[in-house]
Amino acid sequence: MASLTLSNVRKSFGDVDIIHGVDLAIENGEFVVFVGPSGCGKSTLLRMIAGLETVSSGAITFGERDVTDLDPSERRVAMVFQSYALYPHMSVRDNIGFGLRMNGLPRAEVDRKVAEAAAALHLTDLLDRRPKQLSGGQRQRVAIGRAIVRQPEVFLFDEPLSNLDAELRVQMRLEIARLHADLAATMIYVTHDQIEAMTLADKIVVLRSGRVEQAGSPLSLYDAPANLFVAGFIGSPRMNFFRAERSADGKIRLPDHGNAAVPITLATVPQPDQDLLLGVRPEHFGPDLPVRLDVTVDLVEHLGGASYAYIGSGSTHPLTIEMRDARNVGRGTTLETGFDPARAFLFDAKTGERVR
């Protein structure tokens, strides 16, 4: 396995810049997830690492080896795509071992490697089946098995679970996490699903418009988002944002909620005319917390263990509040709640940067 470094990597299609000078270090054996909205450049960046897209400028290295201009076959990577790309006329055994046979490995060695991969992925009893006889999750495990037997330096996954239903997605997340733990392999995984990112990653790289907004462990991004975009993207449901301002007495207040004061500690004092947004996660509301709010509920979703109350659904800054016991809360209910200012984040509304 190998560490991986991207140094000022850029990608342009004609006059259109897609990737804007990405610098990133990935440690040997690390599981890194590229996450961001559609069109942010995450798949393009993955394809550049694989060698499927050329690099306009910058460098990509695996360990000490510069692979920037190498063909995909010379990079020692294995890629698992959203589509399974299995040969329908071949058995599971032959699909997994196809690449090894094409490289001229002896039949006995191919059989050994296929058997090892099949055992790791719980496919041993399915080796003689054709792809049409498999479920979606089983087909994706075959595609992963085909990657494993190549023993690559880096595994690349491009939204591999997008075609699966919700239950299979959960199962396959667990399978991929277990596989990473067993192989201790360097893995890079692309998804638009931040839940996949939070549950799988050692390091999350949040991308927007071809730029890295923030990179770090899942909980570091959750606990300390660098800007408004990351704060709104990481976490499910997404963070709530209140319109805020610094009043004449120097306090941060919420003008849309009775001018409630938020005693938040800051090293940088906002300007009186600065447009601000205060972020609070849905799970950080509660009935006995210091900053008090009275809100009217538009809709409640009861999910069993938790319920979500939605307030101001048609407004610029709607709220979502998580509750653990909301059986008596419904449309039109006046909800008395609050939050701890120590759990709140303040942002410049114009630049998106966090005010600390």
C-alpha positions in Angstrom: 0.0 0.0 0.0 1.1 3.6 -0.4 0.7 7.1 0.8 -0.5 9.6 -1.7 0.1 13.3 -2.2 -1.6 15.9 -4.5 0.5 19.0 -5.0 -1.3 22.0 -6.5 -3.3 19.8 -8.8 -5.4 21.6 -11.4 -7.8 20.4 -14.2 -9.2 22.5 -17.0 -11.4 21.7 -20.0 -10.5 24.4 -22.5 -11.1 27.7 -20.7 -13.2 26.2 -18.0 -11.3 25.4 -14.7 -12.7 22.4 -12.9 -10.1 21.7 -10.2 -8.4 24.7 -8.7 -5.0 23.9 -7.1 -5.8 21.0 -4.7 -3.2 20.2 -2.1 -3.8 17.0 -0.2 -1.8 14.4 1.8 -3.2 10.9 2.3 -1.4 8.6 4.7 -0.6 4.9 4.0 -3.7 2.8 5.0 -6.0 5.8 5.4 -9.6 5.8 4.4 -10.3 9.2 2.8 -13.7 10.3 1.5 -14.3 13.0 -1.0 -17.7 14.5 -0.4 -19.6 17.4 -1.8 -22.6 18.4 -3.9 -23.0 17.3 -7.6 -20.6 19.1 -9.8 -18.0 19.9 -7.1 -15.2 18.0 -8.9 -14.9 14.9 -6.6 -15.2 12.3 -9.3 -12.9 14.3 -11.6 -10.3 14.4 -8.9 -10.6 10.6 -8.3 -10.3 10.0 -12.1 -7.1 12.1 -12.1 -5.7 9.9 -9.3 -6.6 6.8 -11.3 -5.0 8.2 -14.5 -8.4 8.3 -16.4 -8.1 12.1 -16.6 -5.0 14.0 -17.4 -3.6 16.6 -15.0 -3.5 20.1 -16.4 -0.8 21.1 -13.8 0.5 20.0 -10.5 1.8 16.6 -9.4 0.4 13.3 -8.0 2.7 11.0 -6.1 2.3 7.5 -4.6 4.9 7.3 -1.9 8.0 8.6 -3.6 6.8 7.6 -7.0 5.6 10.4 -9.3 2.6 9.0 -11.2 1.3 12.3 -12.7 1.9 11.2 -16.3 1.7 7.4 -16.0 -1.0 5.4 -17.7 -3.7 3.8 -15.4 -2.1 0.3 -15.8 1.2 1.6 -14.4 -0.2 3.2 -11.3 -1.2 0.1 -9.4 -4.7 1.3 -8.5 -8.0 -0.6 -8.5 -11.2 1.2 -9.1 -14.8 0.3 -8.2 -17.5 2.2 -10.1 -21.1 3.0 -9.5 -22.0 0.5 -12.1 -20.9 -3.1 -11.4 -19.4 -3.6 -14.9 -19.5 -7.4 -14.6 -19.3 -9.8 -17.6 -22.8 -11.3 -17.7 -21.7 -14.5 -19.4 -19.0 -15.3 -16.8 -19.4 -16.8 -13.4 -18.5 -14.9 -10.2 -15.2 -16.9 -10.1 -14.3 -15.8 -13.6 -15.3 -12.2 -13.1 -13.1 -11.9 -10.1 -10.1 -13.6 -11.7 -10.5 -12.1 -15.2 -7.8 -9.4 -14.8 -5.3 -11.9 -13.3 -5.7 -14.3 -16.1 -5.2 -11.5 -18.6 -1.9 -10.7 -16.9 -0.8 -14.2 -17.4 -0.8 -15.5 -13.8 -0.8 -19.3 -13.4 -4.3 -20.8 -13.0 -3.4 -22.2 -9.5 -2.4 -18.7 -8.3 -5.5 -17.1 -9.8 -7.7 -19.7 -8.1 -6.0 -19.0 -4.7 -6.4 -15.3 -5.0 -10.0 -15.6 -6.0 -10.8 -18.0 -3.1 -9.2 -15.6 -0.6 -11.1 -12.6 -2.0 -14.4 -14.6 -2.1 -13.9 -15.7 1.6 -13.3 -12.1 2.7 -16.4 -10.9 0.9 -18.7 -13.8 1.8 -18.9 -14.9 -1.8 -17.6 -18.5 -1.5 -21.0 -20.1 -2.0 -21.7 -17.9 -5.0 -18.6 -18.5 -7.1 -20.4 -20.6 -9.8 -23.3 -18.2 -10.2 -23.8 -15.7 -13.0 -24.3 -11.9 -12.2 -28.0 -12.1 -13.1 -28.4 -14.6 -10.3 -27.1 -12.2 -7.7 -28.6 -9.3 -5.7 -27.3 -5.7 -6.2 -25.2 -6.0 -3.0 -23.7 -9.3 -4.1 -22.8 -7.9 -7.5 -21.1 -4.9 -5.9 -19.1 -7.3 -3.7 -18.0 -9.2 -6.8 -16.8 -5.8 -8.3 -14.9 -5.2 -5.1 -13.4 -8.7 -5.2 -12.1 -8.1 -8.7 -10.3 -5.0 -7.2 -8.9 -6.9 -4.2 -7.2 -9.7 -6.1 -5.1 -7.2 -8.0 -3.4 -6.1 -4.7 -3.2 -2.5 -5.7 -1.4 0.3 -3.9 -4.6 2.4 -3.7 -8.3 1.4 -3.9 -10.6 4.0 -5.5 -14.4 3.9 -5.1 -16.6 6.1 -7.2 -20.1 6.2 -5.5 -20.2 2.4 -5.4 -23.4 2.3 -3.3 -25.6 4.7 -5.3 -27.5 2.0 -7.1 -28.5 0.1 -4.0 -31.6 0.4 -1.8 -31.4 1.9 1.7 -31.0 -1.4 3.5 -28.3 -2.7 1.2 -26.4 0.6 1.4 -26.2 0.1 5.2 -25.0 -3.5 4.8 -22.4 -2.5 2.2 -21.1 0.4 4.3 -20.4 -2.2 7.0 -18.8 -4.5 4.5 -16.5 -1.8 3.1 -15.5 -0.6 6.6 -14.7 -4.2 7.7 -12.7 -4.7 4.5 -10.6 -1.6 5.1 -9.9 -2.8 8.7 -8.9 -6.3 7.4 -6.7 -5.0 4.5 -5.3 -1.9 6.2 -5.3 -0.5 2.6 -5.2 3.0 1.3 -8.7 3.8 0.1 -10.3 6.9 -1.5 -14.0 7.0 -1.7 -16.3 9.4 -3.5 -19.8 10.1 -2.4 -22.4 12.9 -2.3 -23.9 11.2 0.8 -22.4 12.8 3.9 -23.7 10.0 6.1 -21.5 7.6 4.2 -18.6 10.0 4.6 -19.2 10.3 8.4 -19.4 6.6 9.0 -16.6 5.4 6.7 -13.9 8.0 6.7 -10.7 8.4 8.7 -10.5 11.8 6.8 -13.2 13.7 5.0 -12.3 16.1 2.2 -15.2 18.5 1.6 -15.1 19.9 -1.9 -17.0 22.8 -3.5 -16.5 24.0 -7.1 -13.2 22.2 -7.4 -11.7 23.6 -4.2 -11.1 21.9 -0.8 -13.2 23.7 1.7 -12.0 21.7 4.7 -10.3 18.3 5.4 -10.1 16.4 8.6 -11.6 13.6 10.7 -15.4 13.3 10.6 -15.8 14.6 14.2 -13.4 17.5 13.7 -15.5 18.7 10.8 -18.7 18.2 12.8 -17.3 19.9 15.9 -15.4 22.7 14.3 -16.6 23.6 10.7 -14.3 26.1 9.1 -17.1 27.9 7.2 -20.8 28.2 6.5 -20.7 25.6 3.6 -19.0 22.9 5.7 -21.3 23.6 8.6 -24.4 23.2 6.5 -23.1 20.2 4.6 -21.8 18.0 7.5 -24.5 16.8 9.7 -27.9 15.2 9.1 -30.4 16.9 9.4 -28.4 20.0 8.3 -27.4 22.8 10.7 -30.0 25.5 11.4 -29.0 29.1 10.7 -30.5 32.2 12.5 -30.1 35.7 11.2 -27.9 37.4 13.9 -26.5 40.9 14.6 -24.3 42.6 17.1 -26.5 45.1 18.9 -25.5 48.4 20.4 -24.8 46.8 23.8 -22.2 44.5 22.1 -24.2 41.3 22.4 -25.1 38.9 19.6 -28.8 38.9 19.2 -31.4 37.1 17.1 -33.8 39.7 15.6 -36.2 37.2 14.2 -36.7 35.5 17.7 -37.5 38.3 20.1 -34.0 39.8 19.9 -32.8 36.9 22.1 -29.3 37.5 23.4 -26.7 34.8 22.7 -23.7 35.0 25.1 -21.2 33.5 22.7 -17.4 33.9 23.4 -15.4 35.3 20.5 -11.8 36.3 20.0 -12.9 38.5 17.1 -15.6 41.1 17.8 -18.0 41.5 14.9 -18.8 44.9 13.5 -22.2 46.4 14.4 -23.3 46.5 10.7 -21.8 43.0 9.9 -24.3 40.5 8.5 -24.1 37.4 10.6 -25.6 33.9 10.8 -25.7 31.8 14.0 -25.6 28.1 13.4 -27.1 25.5 15.8 -27.5 21.8 15.0 -31.0 20.2 15.4 -29.8 17.8 18.1 -28.5 20.7 20.3 -31.9 22.1 21.2 -33.6 21.2 24.5 -36.2 22.5 26.9 -33.9 23.6 29.7 -31.1 25.4 27.8 -30.0 29.0 28.3 -31.0 30.8 25.1 -34.8 30.6 25.1 -37.0 30.4 22.0 -40.7 30.1 21.5 -41.6 28.8 18.1 -44.7 27.5 16.3 -44.4 24.1 14.7 -45.4 23.6 11.0 -44.8 19.9 10.8 -43.5 17.0 12.9 -41.9 13.8 11.6 -42.0 11.0 14.1 -39.3 8.4 13.5 -39.7 6.3 16.7 -36.6 7.0 18.7 -36.5 10.7 17.6 -38.9 13.3 16.1 -38.1 16.3 14.0 -40.1 19.5 14.4 -40.0 21.9 11.4 -40.5 25.6 12.0 -40.8 28.4 9.4 -40.7 26.1 6.4 -41.4 28.8 3.9 -38.9 31.3 5.4 -35.3 32.2 4.5 -34.0 30.4 7.6 -36.3 27.5 8.5 -35.5 25.5 11.7 -35.4 21.8 12.3 -35.4 20.7 16.0 -34.7 17.2 17.1 -36.8 15.9 20.1 -36.7 12.6 21.9 -40.3 12.7 23.2 -42.6 14.6 21.0 -45.8 12.5 21.0 -47.8 15.6 22.1 -46.3 18.0 19.6 -48.0 18.6 16.3 -48.8 21.2 13.7 -49.6 24.6 15.4 -48.0 23.6 18.7 -46.1 26.4 20.4 -42.8 24.8 21.3 -40.7 26.2 24.2 -37.1 25.3 23.6 -33.6 26.6 23.7 -30.0 25.9 23.0 -26.6 26.2 24.7 -24.6 29.1 23.3 -21.4 27.0 23.7 -22.7 24.7 21.0 -23.5 27.6 18.6 -21.3 28.8 15.6 -21.2 32.3 14.3 -20.5 33.0 10.6 -20.1 36.1 8.4 -23.1 35.9 6.1 -21.4 37.5 3.1 -18.0 35.7 3.1 -19.2 32.4 4.7 -16.2 32.4 7.0 -16.6 31.5 10.6 -16.2 34.2 13.2 -14.2 32.9 16.1 
